[in-house]
Amino acid sequence: MLPTPIVPNPDYNLVYEPAEDSFLFLDLFEQLHNEEYFTKTTPSKKFSTVLEIGTGTGIISTFISTNKLIPNAYHIASDINLNALQTTKNTFENTRTTKDAYLDTIRCNLTDPFRLNEIDVLIFNPPYVPSESIPLVPSIQDDTNDDWLDLALVGGTDGMMITNKVLDSLDSTLSVNGEAYILFCARNNHSKVVTEFLKSHINFKVENVIARKCGWEELAIYRFIRQ
Ligand SMILES: C[S@@+](CC[C@H](N)C(=O)[O-])C[C@H]1O[C@@H](n2cnc3c(N)ncnc32)[C@H](O)[C@@H]1O
């Protein structure tokens, strides 16, 4: 079993605490590593740009980058929440054992600052809990604001408002051979979401790569890949 990142002691009122959804990503990437999935799919000379949207404590990006699960990868972890990026840097520095592991961080909304078709591997554990609305992003200085946690959790109608934005721009975000790993819960109606996505993206293939029942919650991660 690969080592789990050492997350320092962040203020979990300000940063999403790793939970079953985060650990499902760790299990998935360890499984893909054991199957040598990325070694087989990444041409040996190719440099892969790997972006995790919404890094939180950085547990997923740190796990993948420090264990070198994707060959020749340039890792970027983004979040709308500055506290998350500071925690991600700490998690990465606390965990890495060699100097040749890298993880850049960027504060941004989803994939806004990235050039078209630049991302080879996109990872997103989104705010997916259905809610009436999504809070506005608080000011960076406002570290007493409860909205940071709501922004990590709630996804508006069907819990899909944030994820839909990423799905709608996936064709222009991913590189020619790019792929995305996105998590859904049962309340997101993911089978319907995938069917609708495929109707408007006939150049994509979508597969459920891992699923788990966690108490009353059912989580699934899908791979979106061009065919
Ligand atoms: C469910 S948490 C996942 C955190 C971490 N990846 C994990 O699995 O433990 C969702 C994360 O997305 C971030 N987020 C929410 N809306 C965002 C947006 N529009 N752009 C970038 N990040 C966003 C939140 O701040 C939060 O850190």
The ligand as an SDF file (V2000), in Angstrom:
LIG
                    3D

 27 29  0  0  0  0  0  0  0  0999 V2000
  -15.2970   18.3980   -1.8450 C   0  0  0  0  0  0  0  0  0  0  0  0
  -13.9260   19.5270   -1.6300 S   0  0  0  0  0  0  0  0  0  0  0  0
  -12.5900   18.4560   -2.1560 C   0  0  0  0  0  0  0  0  0  0  0  0
  -11.2520   18.8040   -1.5220 C   0  0  0  0  0  0  0  0  0  0  0  0
  -10.1090   17.8130   -1.8220 C   0  0  0  0  0  0  0  0  0  0  0  0
   -9.8880   17.6900   -3.2460 N   0  0  0  0  0  0  0  0  0  0  0  0
  -10.4330   16.4620   -1.2410 C   0  0  0  0  0  0  0  0  0  0  0  0
  -10.8290   15.5740   -2.0110 O   0  0  0  0  0  0  0  0  0  0  0  0
  -10.2820   16.2800   -0.0220 O   0  0  0  0  0  0  0  0  0  0  0  0
  -14.1560   20.6520   -3.0000 C   0  0  0  0  0  0  0  0  0  0  0  0
  -13.0620   21.7180   -3.1550 C   0  0  0  0  0  0  0  0  0  0  0  0
  -13.3700   22.5130   -4.3240 O   0  0  0  0  0  0  0  0  0  0  0  0
  -13.0990   23.8780   -4.0320 C   0  0  0  0  0  0  0  0  0  0  0  0
  -13.9260   24.6980   -4.9290 N   0  0  0  0  0  0  0  0  0  0  0  0
  -15.2510   24.9730   -4.8350 C   0  0  0  0  0  0  0  0  0  0  0  0
  -15.6610   25.7390   -5.8530 N   0  0  0  0  0  0  0  0  0  0  0  0
  -14.5550   25.9560   -6.6350 C   0  0  0  0  0  0  0  0  0  0  0  0
  -14.3320   26.6890   -7.8320 C   0  0  0  0  0  0  0  0  0  0  0  0
  -15.3340   27.3510   -8.4490 N   0  0  0  0  0  0  0  0  0  0  0  0
  -13.0870   26.7020   -8.3620 N   0  0  0  0  0  0  0  0  0  0  0  0
  -12.0680   26.0420   -7.7310 C   0  0  0  0  0  0  0  0  0  0  0  0
  -12.2250   25.3370   -6.5930 N   0  0  0  0  0  0  0  0  0  0  0  0
  -13.4520   25.2930   -6.0430 C   0  0  0  0  0  0  0  0  0  0  0  0
  -13.4450   24.0400   -2.5630 C   0  0  0  0  0  0  0  0  0  0  0  0
  -12.8310   25.1720   -1.9860 O   0  0  0  0  0  0  0  0  0  0  0  0
  -12.9370   22.6980   -1.9930 C   0  0  0  0  0  0  0  0  0  0  0  0
  -11.6040   22.7930   -1.5740 O   0  0  0  0  0  0  0  0  0  0  0  0
  1  2  1  0
  2  3  1  0
  2 10  1  0
  3  4  1  0
  4  5  1  0
  5  6  1  0
  5  7  1  0
  7  8  2  0
  7  9  1  0
 10 11  1  0
 11 12  1  0
 11 26  1  0
 12 13  1  0
 13 14  1  0
 13 24  1  0
 14 15  1  0
 14 23  1  0
 15 16  2  0
 16 17  1  0
 17 18  1  0
 17 23  2  0
 18 19  1  0
 18 20  2  0
 20 21  1  0
 21 22  2  0
 22 23  1  0
 24 25  1  0
 24 26  1  0
 26 27  1  0
M  CHG  2   2   1   9  -1
M  END
$$$$
